[in-house]
Amino acid sequence: MSEVLDVRSIPFDTATGETKTLGDLSDGPVLVVNVASKCGLTPQYEQLEQLQRTYGEKGLTVLGFPCNQFMGQEPGSIDEILDYCATTWGVSFPVADKVKVNGKNAHPLYKALKNTEDAEGKAGRVAWNFEKFLVSPDGAVTRFRPRTTPDDSAVIAAIEGALSE
């Protein structure tokens, strides 16, 4: 379910220490995902990379935010994470610096994204690694819970809809 937020202008740090916004990355939609290297859902990296390869030239940007808040499943340094993503999953999409997605120290981008309701009408805390937020060019956000895979028909339909805006 979509809700218009000013999320495209919230700054975050890239893996190289630059400060960017979603609007800086792309005029098109951005699929924001909290990622982890040692999670049962980690194979979703492959599907996320496929989305980037399929829809990247049409304007989609997949953006990973490593997060170690769920059972310590992303313990490495940012350099270790980038190396793992590239060598294990062939990740070419941008991966930002590590963030917290829940709690009082949650990154401001995630504080804003968490206001978005999922398909069941539930907003609030990020449930686990690989929760997905599709931010459309107009700032509308659609939320997909962790077990909704990146190649799920609902995710694909939302991406294709956002690309046609």
N, C-alpha and C positions, 0 to 999 in steps of 0.2 A: 504494500500500500504506500502511496506517495504522500509526502509532506514537503512543502517548500521551506528550505532552510538556507541560510547564507553560508553553506559549508564550502563553497568553491573558493572563498577568500580567506579561509583559516590557514595560517602558516604551519608548516611542519618541516622537520629536518630530513634531508635526504641522507643516504648512506655515506655520501662524501662530505657531509656537513653543511651543504648549501641549504638555505631557507627557501622553500617553494610553497605554492598553493596548488590546489587541484586545477584552478584556472590557468596557472602557469604551465602545467603539464599538457593540457589539452583544451581545445575549444569544444571537443566532443565529450561523450560520456566517460566517466571514470569508474571502474569497478574496484572498490576499496576492500581489501581482505586482510584480516589479521592472520598471519601465517606462523607456522612452527615446524621445525625440522624433525622432531622426534615424536610425532603424533600419529595416531592411527589414520587420521585424515590427510596426512602429508602427501599421499599420492594425488590429491587434488591439484598439486603444482602442475602436473602434466596437463590436466584439463584447462587450468588457467592459462598456461602457455599456449595451448591450442586456440583458446579464445583470442589471445593477443595476436597470434599469427593469422587467424581467420578474419578478425574484425579490426585489427590495428590500422590497416591502410584506409579503412572506412571511417576512422576517427576514434575508436575505442582505445582507452589506455587501462590496462590492469595495473594496479598499484598494491604491492604487498607491504604490510607493516608487521615486522617480526614482533612477537609478544611472548614473554616468558611467564605470564600470570596463571597459566593453566598447567598445574603439576610440573612446572619447571621444564616444559617441553621445547623451549628455545633458549638453552643456556649459553650458547656460544657468543663470541664477539661478532660485531657486524661483518668483519672480514671473513670469519669462518662461515657465517650464514651465507654471504654472497658466493663464496667458493662452493659451498654445498649446493646451493640453488643452481648455479651454472653447470657444475660437473655432473650432478646427479639427475637433474630434471631439465637441463638445457634452457633455463629461464633467461629470457631476453627482456622481459618487462621490468620496469623500475621497482626496486625494493628500497624502502625508506629506512631510517634509523629505527631502532627498537623503541617501542612505546608501551605504556600501560593503557588498557582499554576500559578498565573498570576501576571503581574506587575513587577516593578523593584526589588522587594524583593521575587520574585518567587524562590522556591527551585531549586538548580542547576540541580537536576534530571528532574524536570518538564521543566526547560529551554531547556534541551536537547530533552526530549520527544516531546515537542511541535513543533519541526522541522519536525516531521513525518506528512505526508499527510494522510487524511482519504480516504474513498472509492470514494469520489467526487473530490479528488485531492486538498483538502484544508488543509493547515497546520495552525499554529498560536495558538492563545489563546484557553485555555480550555473553552468550551462553558458553562458547568454547572457541577453540582455534577454527579458523576458516569460515567465520561468519562473513557474509558478503553484503556490501552496500553499493548499489548502483546509483551514482550521482549523475543525473541528466544535465545537459548543457544549461537548462533553465534553473538548476538547483534542486529539482525534485529528487527525492531519494526513495528507492525501493530496497527493502531489506529481505535477505535470504539467510535462513539459519544454517549452521555448519553442515548438517547432513544433507542439505540441498546441494547437489553437486553442480559444478560450474557448467556442465553440459545438459543440465535439466531443461526441459522444454520451457518452463516458466522463466528461467534465467535468460535463455536464448531469445524468447519473445520480448522480454524487457529490454535487452540490449538492442535488438533490431528496432524496437519502437523508439528508443532513445536516439538511435542513429538517424532515424527519419525526421527528427525534430528540426 
